């Protein structure tokens, strides 16, 4: 055994011992979090890892940055073979990969080509960060230093790999093994070395050591870096919520009398998966770049929320584990000291942050859990919510309307309630806005008329219907939300309801995705889905006269990103003769929130630009005559936005149901 091998073995075991210590330390920090089962359905979880982590599908939503990361990621994955070869050579110098035969040709070609692509990608990444200064990449001084160190180490890994390969070729007299193919390294060897020269032999050893040492430094720096995601992103994708639970909020167990904390005031109240989210975040800023609050000058930054969780975890976890108290640390909390109330209440729960995150971080779950603490434990929430919660408790609607007036909109329309006749084909869940809001009652009537035209035998609950609980739940009042949901489920199950149609995406999402948590399982469709089906089946016929106007459709967050319904609202519009559908720049799964979700419908915006005005301006820039919506909250926000620009005489805001009814025979 040579001196080189002895030194390498010492360095190798020291490096991996230190890495093991850090990995164990980080895992131990996660154990202070609350328990949560994320080990179910391993096949589906592995599928997600293949698609999202290895396929980089979320990153590729941004074609430029996605392509850069794709090349760097797969470059490193492919370099692993070369790294393993170098490590084995540290134990046994004569080792090589010639035994792989023809596969060696594939490995050496890919290593050279991807090495060059990674070099270009790293240089371009530095260019984007420091020359173009992409806004979402702007972080503090510490973050910039960290990013520069990581990119520099990646450069050194690739350059030392090329240096090692070129020197290897030259020291062997430019005679390659049978299946070695180095299209780039061979040219470098020819340019810098003579055949069998001593400089090539020395350079090979130098580049080999640089390559090995940079890799060992790199892997031990990661646990202290925001690029810890190199280790944690794949586990985070594996443990992400599966499709059937992707956008459900986890219910609190309000029946357990032993529970002393509802929601999260500090990191130990979050689940271990929510803490793992902090490890997985690389501060890429995609979440904040998509956030409507951040885009309109609010203090909220989804990236900061997750980074704050990580920083607080690193600070407090060792003390929790060792049962120690330190002044200035244990007397602080995550909520208030790291994350302000204003940040938490600014969230519209639009899901853009979660949708854009390349490593499936679940920002909204953590935000809502912290809201739950503010409402249920501290009773600290915006003053406006006192009235909203009281109305929900007494009137079963966010507004101060008499519950007994819930079915007044249907007077004279010959619509039966379930109490009168429970044998209808489908239940029309009207919702609070559809029952009480003067503007949206017109939409309710329009959709009811469409169903009557099509011969649909539907029923309503009338005064037996209550708010679905979405508003209370997103605002953190889990107790009130569960009460409303369970009371509604009791009524629905009492009538043995199987199928429900609703015009409100918030009702739709709650009944479809969250009622099952409490025993309410139904087939739920949105009114645009039914309208599309009725047109396709010929039960609703559209006029042949050309309309000759333009319409743009605003995607509801809870219909689109939450439930992947994008085409059903658009297809009926496309069927109207002469009506031109023009898209806003931010549309479909990149659509921009109206500002009303997450209970924000009932809160004033006192900071920055109004979200609805930002979105309305984009809609007006399409020069459409009509802004179409498929959500009562969106309709209100877009209508107010049009008025703020004094365009109410030029541009109408209408629901899909109204447009179709007006253009049907």
DACORWO-V454431 format. One record per residue. N is the residue number from 1. PSI is psi in radians with two decimals (none if undefined). D_LAST is the distance of its C-alpha to the last C-alpha in Angstrom with 2 decimals. Layout:
n->N psi->PSI d_last->D_LAST
n->N psi->PSI d_last->D_LAST
This chain:
n->1 psi->2.23 d_last->90.67
n->2 psi->2.87 d_last->90.65
n->3 psi->-0.66 d_last->90.63
n->4 psi->-0.77 d_last->87.10
n->5 psi->-0.67 d_last->85.92
n->6 psi->-0.82 d_last->87.70
n->7 psi->-0.75 d_last->86.20
n->8 psi->-0.78 d_last->82.75
n->9 psi->-0.72 d_last->83.03
n->10 psi->-0.83 d_last->84.02
n->11 psi->-0.74 d_last->81.14
n->12 psi->-0.91 d_last->78.67
n->13 psi->-0.57 d_last->79.52
n->14 psi->-0.76 d_last->79.70
n->15 psi->-0.79 d_last->76.24
n->16 psi->-0.48 d_last->74.61
n->17 psi->-0.74 d_last->76.51
n->18 psi->-0.68 d_last->75.17
n->19 psi->-0.78 d_last->71.64
n->20 psi->-0.71 d_last->71.93
n->21 psi->-0.79 d_last->73.16
n->22 psi->-0.69 d_last->70.19
n->23 psi->-0.76 d_last->67.59
n->24 psi->-0.70 d_last->69.21
n->25 psi->-0.80 d_last->69.27
n->26 psi->-0.70 d_last->65.56
n->27 psi->-0.68 d_last->64.62
n->28 psi->-0.57 d_last->66.85
n->29 psi->-0.62 d_last->64.93
n->30 psi->-0.44 d_last->61.72
n->31 psi->-0.22 d_last->63.47
n->32 psi->-0.21 d_last->63.47
n->33 psi->2.93 d_last->59.68
n->34 psi->2.65 d_last->57.96
n->35 psi->2.56 d_last->57.45
n->36 psi->2.35 d_last->54.11
n->37 psi->1.89 d_last->53.39
n->38 psi->0.49 d_last->52.01
n->39 psi->0.06 d_last->53.70
n->40 psi->2.73 d_last->51.10
n->41 psi->1.09 d_last->49.40
n->42 psi->-0.53 d_last->51.77
n->43 psi->-0.78 d_last->49.97
n->44 psi->-0.61 d_last->46.77
n->45 psi->-0.70 d_last->48.96
n->46 psi->-0.67 d_last->50.84
n->47 psi->-0.73 d_last->47.59
n->48 psi->-0.71 d_last->46.61
n->49 psi->-0.78 d_last->50.04
n->50 psi->-0.78 d_last->49.70
n->51 psi->-0.89 d_last->46.25
n->52 psi->-0.81 d_last->46.69
n->53 psi->-0.92 d_last->50.47
n->54 psi->-0.59 d_last->51.54
n->55 psi->-0.24 d_last->48.31
n->56 psi->0.58 d_last->48.03
n->57 psi->-0.67 d_last->44.21
n->58 psi->-0.66 d_last->43.75
n->59 psi->-0.63 d_last->46.33
n->60 psi->-0.02 d_last->44.68
n->61 psi->-0.47 d_last->41.59
n->62 psi->1.75 d_last->43.87
n->63 psi->-0.62 d_last->44.86
n->64 psi->-1.05 d_last->48.07
n->65 psi->-0.63 d_last->49.56
n->66 psi->-0.75 d_last->48.25
n->67 psi->-0.69 d_last->50.01
n->68 psi->-0.87 d_last->53.20
n->69 psi->-0.65 d_last->53.25
n->70 psi->-0.80 d_last->52.30
n->71 psi->-0.74 d_last->55.34
n->72 psi->-0.78 d_last->57.64
n->73 psi->-0.93 d_last->56.54
n->74 psi->-0.46 d_last->56.87
n->75 psi->-0.80 d_last->59.96
n->76 psi->-0.65 d_last->61.63
n->77 psi->-0.72 d_last->60.47
n->78 psi->-0.51 d_last->62.05
n->79 psi->-0.29 d_last->65.11
n->80 psi->-0.61 d_last->65.83
n->81 psi->-0.78 d_last->67.59
n->82 psi->-0.64 d_last->69.85
n->83 psi->-0.77 d_last->70.44
n->84 psi->-0.72 d_last->71.45
n->85 psi->-0.80 d_last->73.79
n->86 psi->-0.69 d_last->75.42
n->87 psi->-0.76 d_last->75.85
n->88 psi->-0.64 d_last->77.49
n->89 psi->-0.45 d_last->79.74
n->90 psi->-0.55 d_last->80.86
n->91 psi->-0.62 d_last->82.30
n->92 psi->1.74 d_last->83.43
n->93 psi->-0.70 d_last->83.74
n->94 psi->-0.08 d_last->83.82
n->95 psi->2.44 d_last->80.40
n->96 psi->3.13 d_last->77.74
n->97 psi->0.33 d_last->74.61
n->98 psi->-0.43 d_last->76.07
n->99 psi->-0.24 d_last->75.82
n->100 psi->-0.24 d_last->72.02
n->101 psi->-2.36 d_last->72.60
n->102 psi->-0.46 d_last->69.62
n->103 psi->-0.48 d_last->67.49
n->104 psi->-0.63 d_last->69.81
n->105 psi->-0.76 d_last->68.61
n->106 psi->-0.79 d_last->65.01
n->107 psi->-0.81 d_last->66.12
n->108 psi->-0.66 d_last->68.29
n->109 psi->-0.85 d_last->65.76
n->110 psi->-0.72 d_last->62.94
n->111 psi->-0.74 d_last->65.33
n->112 psi->-0.86 d_last->66.24
n->113 psi->-0.83 d_last->62.79
n->114 psi->-0.53 d_last->61.09
n->115 psi->-0.77 d_last->64.07
n->116 psi->-0.74 d_last->63.44
n->117 psi->-0.68 d_last->59.71
n->118 psi->-0.71 d_last->60.53
n->119 psi->-0.85 d_last->62.99
n->120 psi->-0.71 d_last->60.38
n->121 psi->-0.73 d_last->57.88
n->122 psi->-0.76 d_last->60.41
n->123 psi->-0.74 d_last->61.43
n->124 psi->-0.62 d_last->57.81
n->125 psi->-0.73 d_last->57.21
n->126 psi->-0.67 d_last->60.22
n->127 psi->-0.77 d_last->58.92
n->128 psi->-0.65 d_last->55.54
n->129 psi->-0.72 d_last->57.31
n->130 psi->-0.41 d_last->60.13
n->131 psi->-0.99 d_last->59.17
n->132 psi->-0.50 d_last->55.38
n->133 psi->1.02 d_last->55.57
n->134 psi->2.25 d_last->52.09
n->135 psi->-0.77 d_last->51.13
n->136 psi->-0.26 d_last->50.20
n->137 psi->-0.09 d_last->53.59
n->138 psi->2.01 d_last->55.50
n->139 psi->3.13 d_last->57.60
n->140 psi->3.09 d_last->60.92
n->141 psi->-0.76 d_last->64.31
n->142 psi->-0.73 d_last->64.94
n->143 psi->-0.68 d_last->61.64
n->144 psi->-0.75 d_last->62.41
n->145 psi->-0.76 d_last->65.86
n->146 psi->-0.84 d_last->64.48
n->147 psi->-0.71 d_last->61.89
n->148 psi->-0.72 d_last->64.59
n->149 psi->-0.79 d_last->67.01
n->150 psi->-0.85 d_last->64.51
n->151 psi->-0.63 d_last->63.52
n->152 psi->-0.75 d_last->67.23
n->153 psi->-0.64 d_last->68.13
n->154 psi->-0.75 d_last->65.40
n->155 psi->-0.79 d_last->66.88
n->156 psi->-0.68 d_last->70.35
n->157 psi->-0.80 d_last->69.29
n->158 psi->-0.77 d_last->67.83
n->159 psi->-0.71 d_last->70.64
n->160 psi->-0.55 d_last->73.31
n->161 psi->-0.80 d_last->71.63
n->162 psi->-0.72 d_last->71.83
n->163 psi->-0.73 d_last->75.38
n->164 psi->-0.78 d_last->76.41
n->165 psi->-0.76 d_last->74.93
n->166 psi->-0.77 d_last->76.54
n->167 psi->-0.65 d_last->79.90
n->168 psi->-0.75 d_last->79.66
n->169 psi->-0.79 d_last->79.22
n->170 psi->-0.74 d_last->82.12
n->171 psi->-0.36 d_last->84.57
n->172 psi->0.31 d_last->84.10
n->173 psi->0.51 d_last->85.12
n->174 psi->0.37 d_last->81.58
n->175 psi->1.97 d_last->81.72
n->176 psi->2.69 d_last->78.51
n->177 psi->2.90 d_last->78.25
n->178 psi->-0.71 d_last->76.87
n->179 psi->0.23 d_last->73.23
n->180 psi->2.27 d_last->73.24
n->181 psi->1.95 d_last->70.95
n->182 psi->1.45 d_last->70.88
n->183 psi->-0.56 d_last->69.21
n->184 psi->-0.82 d_last->69.45
n->185 psi->-0.61 d_last->72.37
n->186 psi->-0.71 d_last->74.56
n->187 psi->-0.67 d_last->74.09
n->188 psi->-0.73 d_last->74.95
n->189 psi->-0.76 d_last->78.05
n->190 psi->-0.59 d_last->79.15
n->191 psi->-0.52 d_last->78.72
n->192 psi->-0.26 d_last->80.60
n->193 psi->2.72 d_last->83.12
n->194 psi->2.73 d_last->85.91
n->195 psi->2.17 d_last->86.24
n->196 psi->0.27 d_last->87.81
n->197 psi->2.68 d_last->88.73
n->198 psi->-0.54 d_last->89.86
n->199 psi->-0.61 d_last->87.23
n->200 psi->-0.71 d_last->84.52
n->201 psi->-0.79 d_last->86.11
n->202 psi->-0.76 d_last->86.35
n->203 psi->-0.67 d_last->82.83
n->204 psi->-0.81 d_last->81.45
n->205 psi->-0.72 d_last->83.04
n->206 psi->-0.85 d_last->81.92
n->207 psi->-0.59 d_last->78.29
n->208 psi->-0.79 d_last->78.34
n->209 psi->-0.71 d_last->79.52
n->210 psi->-0.80 d_last->77.06
n->211 psi->-0.86 d_last->74.20
n->212 psi->-0.83 d_last->75.31
n->213 psi->-0.69 d_last->76.16
n->214 psi->-0.71 d_last->72.93
n->215 psi->-0.76 d_last->70.94
n->216 psi->-0.71 d_last->73.04
n->217 psi->-0.75 d_last->72.71
n->218 psi->-0.86 d_last->68.96
n->219 psi->-0.42 d_last->68.33
n->220 psi->-0.27 d_last->70.51
n->221 psi->-0.56 d_last->69.00
n->222 psi->-0.75 d_last->65.45
n->223 psi->-0.28 d_last->65.96
n->224 psi->0.09 d_last->66.81
n->225 psi->2.77 d_last->64.04
n->226 psi->-0.22 d_last->60.34
n->227 psi->0.32 d_last->60.16
n->228 psi->-0.35 d_last->60.99
n->229 psi->-0.32 d_last->57.52
n->230 psi->-0.65 d_last->59.29
n->231 psi->-0.64 d_last->60.54
n->232 psi->-0.26 d_last->57.89
n->233 psi->-0.75 d_last->54.51
n->234 psi->-0.81 d_last->54.44
n->235 psi->-0.65 d_last->55.40
n->236 psi->-0.66 d_last->52.78
n->237 psi->-0.72 d_last->50.05
n->238 psi->-0.72 d_last->51.42
n->239 psi->0.13 d_last->51.31
n->240 psi->2.76 d_last->47.85
n->241 psi->2.43 d_last->45.22
n->242 psi->2.92 d_last->43.51
n->243 psi->-0.68 d_last->39.76
n->244 psi->-0.23 d_last->39.35
n->245 psi->0.19 d_last->41.13
n->246 psi->-0.76 d_last->40.57
n->247 psi->0.39 d_last->38.88
n->248 psi->2.48 d_last->40.20
n->249 psi->2.45 d_last->42.73
n->250 psi->2.19 d_last->45.87
n->251 psi->2.56 d_last->46.34
n->252 psi->2.52 d_last->49.60
n->253 psi->1.62 d_last->51.73
n->254 psi->-0.13 d_last->52.03
n->255 psi->-0.29 d_last->53.92
n->256 psi->1.91 d_last->56.95
n->257 psi->-0.22 d_last->59.55
n->258 psi->-0.22 d_last->61.69
n->259 psi->2.18 d_last->59.24
n->260 psi->-0.24 d_last->60.59
n->261 psi->2.16 d_last->58.13
n->262 psi->2.17 d_last->54.34
n->263 psi->-2.98 d_last->52.75
n->264 psi->2.12 d_last->54.87
n->265 psi->-0.33 d_last->57.32
n->266 psi->3.05 d_last->59.32
n->267 psi->-0.56 d_last->59.25
n->268 psi->-0.18 d_last->60.78
n->269 psi->-0.25 d_last->57.77
n->270 psi->2.82 d_last->55.37
n->271 psi->2.84 d_last->55.04
n->272 psi->-0.56 d_last->57.07
n->273 psi->-0.67 d_last->53.88
n->274 psi->-0.57 d_last->53.02
n->275 psi->-0.67 d_last->56.58
n->276 psi->-0.58 d_last->56.22
n->277 psi->-0.68 d_last->53.26
n->278 psi->-0.69 d_last->55.89
n->279 psi->-0.62 d_last->58.00
n->280 psi->-0.31 d_last->55.09
n->281 psi->2.23 d_last->54.05
n->282 psi->0.14 d_last->55.35
n->283 psi->0.63 d_last->54.11
n->284 psi->-0.39 d_last->51.95
n->285 psi->0.08 d_last->49.69
n->286 psi->-0.64 d_last->46.33
n->287 psi->-0.82 d_last->45.31
n->288 psi->-0.60 d_last->46.34
n->289 psi->-0.48 d_last->44.81
n->290 psi->-0.22 d_last->41.38
n->291 psi->2.17 d_last->41.91
n->292 psi->-0.58 d_last->39.85
n->293 psi->-0.82 d_last->42.73
n->294 psi->-0.62 d_last->45.32
n->295 psi->-0.23 d_last->43.22
n->296 psi->0.42 d_last->43.07
n->297 psi->0.31 d_last->46.74
n->298 psi->2.86 d_last->46.99
n->299 psi->-0.34 d_last->50.15
n->300 psi->2.29 d_last->48.33
n->301 psi->1.97 d_last->48.99
n->302 psi->-0.62 d_last->48.01
n->303 psi->-0.81 d_last->50.82
n->304 psi->-0.66 d_last->53.34
n->305 psi->-0.85 d_last->52.27
n->306 psi->-0.70 d_last->53.09
n->307 psi->-0.68 d_last->56.23
n->308 psi->-0.67 d_last->57.44
n->309 psi->-0.77 d_last->57.09
n->310 psi->-0.80 d_last->59.24
n->311 psi->-0.72 d_last->61.84
n->312 psi->-0.65 d_last->62.13
n->313 psi->-0.81 d_last->62.47
n->314 psi->-0.58 d_last->65.25
n->315 psi->-0.74 d_last->67.00
n->316 psi->-0.55 d_last->66.78
n->317 psi->-0.79 d_last->66.63
n->318 psi->-0.59 d_last->70.36
n->319 psi->-0.68 d_last->71.31
n->320 psi->-0.78 d_last->69.11
n->321 psi->-0.73 d_last->70.50
n->322 psi->0.10 d_last->74.08
n->323 psi->0.85 d_last->73.53
n->324 psi->2.75 d_last->74.81
n->325 psi->2.31 d_last->73.98
n->326 psi->2.19 d_last->74.38
n->327 psi->2.37 d_last->74.06
n->328 psi->-0.13 d_last->71.33
n->329 psi->-1.08 d_last->69.34
n->330 psi->-0.29 d_last->69.06
n->331 psi->0.08 d_last->68.68
n->332 psi->2.93 d_last->65.52
n->333 psi->2.76 d_last->62.01
n->334 psi->-0.86 d_last->59.10
n->335 psi->2.31 d_last->56.91
n->336 psi->-0.93 d_last->58.36
n->337 psi->-0.53 d_last->61.14
n->338 psi->-0.81 d_last->59.16
n->339 psi->2.18 d_last->55.52
n->340 psi->2.77 d_last->54.75
n->341 psi->-0.68 d_last->52.46
n->342 psi->-0.67 d_last->50.53
n->343 psi->-0.79 d_last->49.75
n->344 psi->-0.69 d_last->48.42
n->345 psi->-0.20 d_last->46.21
n->346 psi->-0.25 d_last->44.72
n->347 psi->2.34 d_last->42.88
n->348 psi->0.06 d_last->39.08
n->349 psi->0.63 d_last->39.25
n->350 psi->-0.27 d_last->36.68
n->351 psi->0.11 d_last->38.44
n->352 psi->-0.66 d_last->38.85
n->353 psi->-0.83 d_last->42.61
n->354 psi->-0.73 d_last->42.51
n->355 psi->-0.64 d_last->39.96
n->356 psi->-0.35 d_last->42.15
n->357 psi->2.16 d_last->45.52
n->358 psi->-0.21 d_last->47.07
n->359 psi->0.40 d_last->49.23
n->360 psi->0.72 d_last->46.66
n->361 psi->2.46 d_last->48.20
n->362 psi->1.32 d_last->46.38
n->363 psi->-0.77 d_last->46.70
n->364 psi->-0.67 d_last->44.25
n->365 psi->-0.76 d_last->46.14
n->366 psi->-0.72 d_last->49.32
n->367 psi->-0.81 d_last->47.78
n->368 psi->-0.66 d_last->46.23
n->369 psi->-0.65 d_last->49.53
n->370 psi->-0.58 d_last->51.35
n->371 psi->-0.70 d_last->48.87
n->372 psi->-0.72 d_last->49.57
n->373 psi->-0.78 d_last->53.24
n->374 psi->-0.70 d_last->52.68
n->375 psi->-0.90 d_last->50.65
n->376 psi->-0.52 d_last->52.37
n->377 psi->-0.66 d_last->55.92
n->378 psi->-0.24 d_last->56.47
n->379 psi->0.69 d_last->53.91
n->380 psi->1.86 d_last->53.51
n->381 psi->2.84 d_last->50.01
n->382 psi->2.51 d_last->48.38
n->383 psi->-0.59 d_last->48.76
n->384 psi->-0.49 d_last->45.02
n->385 psi->-0.33 d_last->44.72
n->386 psi->-0.80 d_last->46.96
n->387 psi->-0.72 d_last->44.22
n->388 psi->-0.85 d_last->41.50
n->389 psi->-0.69 d_last->43.63
n->390 psi->-0.76 d_last->44.60
n->391 psi->-0.73 d_last->41.00
n->392 psi->-0.62 d_last->40.10
n->393 psi->-0.68 d_last->43.14
n->394 psi->-0.63 d_last->42.64
n->395 psi->-0.14 d_last->38.93
n->396 psi->0.53 d_last->37.62
n->397 psi->2.64 d_last->35.56
n->398 psi->-0.34 d_last->36.83
n->399 psi->2.83 d_last->36.14
n->400 psi->0.98 d_last->38.17
n->401 psi->2.67 d_last->35.61
n->402 psi->2.20 d_last->36.51
n->403 psi->-0.53 d_last->35.54
n->404 psi->-0.20 d_last->34.83
n->405 psi->0.14 d_last->31.91
n->406 psi->-0.53 d_last->30.02
n->407 psi->0.20 d_last->27.40
n->408 psi->-0.51 d_last->27.14
n->409 psi->-0.44 d_last->23.74
n->410 psi->0.03 d_last->22.32
n->411 psi->2.30 d_last->23.81
n->412 psi->0.08 d_last->21.77
n->413 psi->0.01 d_last->19.01
n->414 psi->0.83 d_last->20.75
n->415 psi->2.23 d_last->21.44
n->416 psi->2.58 d_last->24.64
n->417 psi->2.86 d_last->27.37
n->418 psi->-0.58 d_last->29.48
n->419 psi->-0.59 d_last->32.39
n->420 psi->-0.69 d_last->30.64
n->421 psi->1.81 d_last->29.46
n->422 psi->0.14 d_last->30.16
n->423 psi->0.48 d_last->28.62
n->424 psi->2.88 d_last->25.12
n->425 psi->-0.62 d_last->23.65
n->426 psi->2.61 d_last->23.62
n->427 psi->2.25 d_last->24.91
n->428 psi->1.86 d_last->22.87
n->429 psi->1.92 d_last->25.62
n->430 psi->-0.71 d_last->24.63
n->431 psi->2.90 d_last->27.66
n->432 psi->-0.82 d_last->29.74
n->433 psi->-0.73 d_last->27.65
n->434 psi->-0.40 d_last->24.46
n->435 psi->-0.57 d_last->26.52
n->436 psi->-0.56 d_last->28.60
n->437 psi->2.17 d_last->27.59
n->438 psi->-0.73 d_last->25.96
n->439 psi->-0.77 d_last->23.82
n->440 psi->-0.28 d_last->22.80
n->441 psi->-0.48 d_last->22.05
n->442 psi->-0.63 d_last->18.87
n->443 psi->-0.76 d_last->17.98
n->444 psi->-0.82 d_last->19.08
n->445 psi->-0.70 d_last->16.87
n->446 psi->-0.78 d_last->13.76
n->447 psi->-0.69 d_last->14.63
n->448 psi->-0.70 d_last->15.55
n->449 psi->-0.66 d_last->12.21
n->450 psi->-0.80 d_last->10.65
n->451 psi->-0.69 d_last->13.50
n->452 psi->-0.72 d_last->13.12
n->453 psi->-0.68 d_last->9.55
n->454 psi->-0.05 d_last->11.19
n->455 psi->0.43 d_last->14.23
n->456 psi->2.19 d_last->16.62
n->457 psi->1.54 d_last->19.80
n->458 psi->2.85 d_last->21.00
n->459 psi->2.85 d_last->23.87
n->460 psi->2.83 d_last->25.35
n->461 psi->-0.41 d_last->29.07
n->462 psi->-2.25 d_last->29.05
n->463 psi->-0.11 d_last->32.61
n->464 psi->-0.19 d_last->33.85
n->465 psi->2.43 d_last->32.11
n->466 psi->2.89 d_last->34.34
n->467 psi->2.45 d_last->34.23
n->468 psi->-0.23 d_last->34.22
n->469 psi->-0.12 d_last->37.46
n->470 psi->-0.85 d_last->36.38
n->471 psi->-0.86 d_last->37.49
n->472 psi->-0.69 d_last->40.83
n->473 psi->-0.80 d_last->41.49
n->474 psi->-0.46 d_last->40.94
n->475 psi->-0.02 d_last->43.06
n->476 psi->-0.04 d_last->45.87
n->477 psi->1.28 d_last->45.84
n->478 psi->-0.60 d_last->45.81
n->479 psi->-0.87 d_last->47.26
n->480 psi->-0.70 d_last->44.43
n->481 psi->-0.83 d_last->41.80
n->482 psi->-0.64 d_last->43.28
n->483 psi->-0.81 d_last->43.52
n->484 psi->-0.77 d_last->39.81
n->485 psi->-0.80 d_last->38.81
n->486 psi->-0.63 d_last->41.18
n->487 psi->-0.69 d_last->40.11
n->488 psi->-0.74 d_last->36.44
n->489 psi->-0.68 d_last->37.47
n->490 psi->-0.72 d_last->39.55
n->491 psi->-0.83 d_last->36.60
n->492 psi->-0.81 d_last->34.26
n->493 psi->-0.53 d_last->37.01
n->494 psi->-0.56 d_last->37.87
n->495 psi->0.02 d_last->34.47
n->496 psi->0.74 d_last->34.76
n->497 psi->2.36 d_last->31.50
n->498 psi->-0.63 d_last->30.66
n->499 psi->2.36 d_last->27.27
n->500 psi->2.43 d_last->25.92
n->501 psi->2.44 d_last->22.85
n->502 psi->2.66 d_last->23.28
n->503 psi->-0.10 d_last->21.86
n->504 psi->2.06 d_last->25.41
n->505 psi->-0.51 d_last->27.29
n->506 psi->-0.73 d_last->30.57
n->507 psi->-0.78 d_last->29.73
n->508 psi->-0.90 d_last->28.46
n->509 psi->-0.72 d_last->31.73
n->510 psi->-0.85 d_last->33.93
n->511 psi->-0.71 d_last->32.59
n->512 psi->-0.79 d_last->32.32
n->513 psi->-0.42 d_last->35.51
n->514 psi->-0.48 d_last->37.82
n->515 psi->-0.61 d_last->37.29
n->516 psi->-0.43 d_last->38.84
n->517 psi->-0.36 d_last->42.08
n->518 psi->0.35 d_last->42.41
n->519 psi->0.22 d_last->41.28
n->520 psi->1.71 d_last->37.51
n->521 psi->2.02 d_last->35.91
n->522 psi->2.77 d_last->32.20
n->523 psi->2.13 d_last->29.37
n->524 psi->2.29 d_last->27.42
n->525 psi->2.65 d_last->24.14
n->526 psi->2.68 d_last->22.48
n->527 psi->-0.49 d_last->18.96
n->528 psi->-0.56 d_last->18.11
n->529 psi->-0.73 d_last->19.53
n->530 psi->-0.74 d_last->17.37
n->531 psi->-0.77 d_last->14.13
n->532 psi->-0.78 d_last->15.51
n->533 psi->-0.72 d_last->16.41
n->534 psi->-0.66 d_last->13.14
n->535 psi->-0.79 d_last->11.48
n->536 psi->-0.59 d_last->14.69
n->537 psi->-0.03 d_last->14.74
n->538 psi->0.19 d_last->11.38
n->539 psi->-0.37 d_last->10.58
n->540 psi->2.07 d_last->7.67
n->541 psi->2.38 d_last->5.75
n->542 psi->2.65 d_last->5.55
n->543 psi->2.60 d_last->5.38
n->544 psi->-0.28 d_last->8.78
n->545 psi->2.35 d_last->10.32
n->546 psi->2.44 d_last->13.12
n->547 psi->-0.67 d_last->13.66
n->548 psi->1.02 d_last->17.43
n->549 psi->2.96 d_last->18.63
n->550 psi->2.51 d_last->20.54
n->551 psi->2.48 d_last->20.16
n->552 psi->2.48 d_last->22.96
n->553 psi->2.25 d_last->22.84
n->554 psi->2.09 d_last->25.72
n->555 psi->2.22 d_last->26.88
n->556 psi->2.34 d_last->27.95
n->557 psi->-0.74 d_last->31.46
n->558 psi->-0.28 d_last->31.02
n->559 psi->-0.72 d_last->27.87
n->560 psi->-1.44 d_last->29.32
n->561 psi->-0.59 d_last->33.09
n->562 psi->-0.59 d_last->33.49
n->563 psi->0.17 d_last->30.96
n->564 psi->0.59 d_last->30.16
n->565 psi->1.78 d_last->26.37
n->566 psi->-0.63 d_last->25.53
n->567 psi->-0.61 d_last->22.91
n->568 psi->-0.65 d_last->20.33
n->569 psi->-0.48 d_last->19.39
n->570 psi->-0.68 d_last->19.48
n->571 psi->-0.74 d_last->17.70
n->572 psi->-0.65 d_last->14.13
n->573 psi->-0.68 d_last->14.98
n->574 psi->-0.39 d_last->16.37
n->575 psi->-0.19 d_last->13.23
n->576 psi->2.16 d_last->11.53
n->577 psi->2.17 d_last->12.60
n->578 psi->-0.17 d_last->15.63
n->579 psi->2.13 d_last->15.99
n->580 psi->2.12 d_last->19.62
n->581 psi->2.03 d_last->20.86
n->582 psi->2.30 d_last->24.49
n->583 psi->2.51 d_last->26.78
n->584 psi->2.79 d_last->29.51
n->585 psi->-0.73 d_last->32.97
n->586 psi->1.76 d_last->33.25
n->587 psi->2.92 d_last->30.24
n->588 psi->-2.21 d_last->29.51
n->589 psi->-0.08 d_last->32.84
n->590 psi->0.27 d_last->34.60
n->591 psi->2.68 d_last->32.20
n->592 psi->2.36 d_last->33.94
n->593 psi->2.63 d_last->33.80
n->594 psi->-0.29 d_last->32.36
n->595 psi->0.03 d_last->35.57
n->596 psi->-0.25 d_last->34.40
n->597 psi->2.96 d_last->35.27
n->598 psi->0.38 d_last->38.53
n->599 psi->-0.02 d_last->38.52
n->600 psi->-0.29 d_last->38.70
n->601 psi->-0.52 d_last->35.73
n->602 psi->0.22 d_last->38.42
n->603 psi->2.51 d_last->41.26
n->604 psi->2.56 d_last->42.17
n->605 psi->1.97 d_last->42.75
n->606 psi->0.03 d_last->46.22
n->607 psi->2.28 d_last->47.12
n->608 psi->-2.86 d_last->45.95
n->609 psi->2.59 d_last->42.55
n->610 psi->2.33 d_last->39.54
n->611 psi->-0.72 d_last->37.59
n->612 psi->-0.54 d_last->34.20
n->613 psi->-0.63 d_last->35.44
n->614 psi->-0.79 d_last->36.56
n->615 psi->-0.72 d_last->33.15
n->616 psi->-0.69 d_last->31.29
n->617 psi->-0.70 d_last->33.62
n->618 psi->-0.70 d_last->32.67
n->619 psi->-0.73 d_last->28.95
n->620 psi->-0.54 d_last->29.68
n->621 psi->-0.22 d_last->31.77
n->622 psi->-0.18 d_last->28.76
n->623 psi->0.48 d_last->27.68
n->624 psi->2.62 d_last->24.13
n->625 psi->-0.45 d_last->22.06
n->626 psi->2.38 d_last->20.64
n->627 psi->2.03 d_last->22.47
n->628 psi->2.49 d_last->20.28
n->629 psi->2.98 d_last->21.91
n->630 psi->0.62 d_last->21.58
n->631 psi->2.34 d_last->24.50
n->632 psi->-0.66 d_last->25.41
n->633 psi->-0.78 d_last->28.83
n->634 psi->-0.73 d_last->27.64
n->635 psi->-0.78 d_last->25.20
n->636 psi->-0.81 d_last->28.19
n->637 psi->-0.70 d_last->30.54
n->638 psi->-0.63 d_last->28.37
n->639 psi->-0.79 d_last->27.54
n->640 psi->-0.64 d_last->31.28
n->641 psi->-0.76 d_last->32.01
n->642 psi->-0.73 d_last->29.88
n->643 psi->-0.63 d_last->31.69
n->644 psi->-0.45 d_last->35.02
n->645 psi->0.11 d_last->34.47
n->646 psi->0.76 d_last->33.34
n->647 psi->0.25 d_last->30.06
n->648 psi->-0.37 d_last->27.70
n->649 psi->-0.24 d_last->26.95
n->650 psi->-0.55 d_last->26.12
n->651 psi->2.28 d_last->24.43
n->652 psi->2.63 d_last->21.86
n->653 psi->2.06 d_last->22.00
n->654 psi->2.67 d_last->18.79
n->655 psi->2.70 d_last->18.07
n->656 psi->-0.72 d_last->15.84
n->657 psi->-0.72 d_last->13.88
n->658 psi->-0.73 d_last->13.35
n->659 psi->-0.76 d_last->12.32
n->660 psi->-0.74 d_last->9.73
n->661 psi->-0.73 d_last->8.30
n->662 psi->-0.41 d_last->8.46
n->663 psi->0.27 d_last->6.74
n->664 psi->2.71 d_last->3.79
n->665 psi->none d_last->0.00
